Amino acid sequence: MPKYQIKKYSLDQAKKLNVTIKPSSNPKKKIDVFKENNKIASVGAKGYKDYPTYLKENKAVAEDKRRLYKKRHDWNRHTKGTNGYYADKLLW
């Protein structure tokens, strides 16, 4: 499976969070998140689309998928520094 192409949306979000991101070294994940050159998370399961991917296809569908993702992951996306937090902020 080819490496995930990080979208501009995710790069912009990473700047806001003061982290850097690179394609993941984990073949099952999309993005590795780094703070001060230390890897702090691997996020985004490969094989699933994300907000920036849906956005390229159809804005209305992307917004609906985003709403559903946030609802489905509400239990783990609010704790700062967790994988769920970074997945939410960088990919959704």
C-alpha positions in Angstrom: 0.0 0.0 0.0 1.5 3.4 -1.0 2.4 6.0 1.6 -0.4 8.4 2.6 -0.1 11.8 0.9 -0.4 14.4 3.6 -2.9 17.1 2.5 -2.5 20.9 2.9 -5.4 20.8 5.4 -3.4 18.6 7.8 -0.2 20.6 7.4 -2.0 23.8 8.2 -3.6 22.1 11.3 -0.2 20.8 12.4 1.2 24.4 12.4 -1.7 25.5 14.6 -0.9 22.8 17.0 2.8 23.5 16.9 3.7 19.9 15.8 5.2 18.5 12.6 3.8 15.6 10.7 5.3 13.1 8.3 3.9 10.0 6.5 3.8 7.2 9.1 6.5 4.6 9.5 3.7 2.3 10.7 2.2 0.6 7.6 -1.2 0.7 9.2 -1.3 4.4 10.0 -1.3 7.6 7.8 0.6 10.2 9.8 3.3 10.3 12.5 3.1 13.4 14.8 6.3 15.0 16.2 6.9 17.6 18.8 10.4 18.9 19.2 11.6 16.0 17.0 10.1 13.4 19.3 7.4 11.1 17.9 4.3 11.5 20.0 1.6 9.8 18.0 0.7 7.7 14.9 -2.8 8.5 13.7 -5.3 7.7 11.0 -5.9 4.1 10.0 -5.0 3.5 6.3 -7.9 2.2 4.3 -10.3 4.8 5.6 -10.9 8.3 4.2 -10.6 11.5 6.2 -11.9 15.0 6.0 -9.3 16.4 3.5 -9.8 13.4 1.2 -13.6 13.7 1.2 -13.3 17.4 0.7 -11.5 16.9 -2.6 -14.5 14.8 -3.7 -17.6 16.6 -2.4 -17.8 19.4 0.3 -21.3 18.4 1.5 -20.3 14.8 1.9 -17.1 15.8 3.6 -19.0 18.0 6.2 -21.4 15.1 6.9 -18.6 12.6 7.3 -16.8 15.0 9.6 -19.9 15.5 11.8 -20.4 11.7 12.0 -16.7 11.1 12.8 -16.7 13.7 15.6 -19.9 12.2 17.1 -18.6 8.6 16.9 -15.2 9.6 18.5 -16.5 12.1 21.0 -15.3 9.8 23.8 -11.6 10.0 22.9 -11.0 13.2 20.9 -11.0 15.8 23.7 -8.0 14.6 25.8 -5.1 16.8 24.6 -2.0 14.8 23.5 -3.7 11.5 22.8 -3.8 9.8 19.5 -7.5 10.5 19.2 -6.9 14.2 19.8 -4.4 14.4 17.1 -6.5 12.3 14.6 -9.4 14.7 15.3 -7.3 17.9 14.9 -5.2 16.8 11.9 -7.5 14.6 9.9 -11.0 15.9 10.8 
